[in-house]
């Protein structure tokens, strides 16, 4: 008799840039060890209100896989929102 594999468990957390250290610790303790955790967020948006900048710090470690989206769909490529955002990020 063949054994049926257990289904994969995924937890997707959107707006992960809003995670502070306290909330992130509670989240990580609650995630089952067999689960995959996907954090979705934008490090260029406002950080959490509480202490810590969890998403940005995790990315900075270089120890987690990161995918960055490069195509902007919400505004036209040369809109003032897009060009201003790029200028702000460039300093």
Secondary structure, 3 states (H helix, E strand, C coil): CCCCCCCCEEEEECCHHHCCHHHHHHHHHHCCCCEEEEECCCCCCCCCCCCCCHHHHHHHHCCCCCCCCCCCCCCCCCCHHHHHHHHHHCC
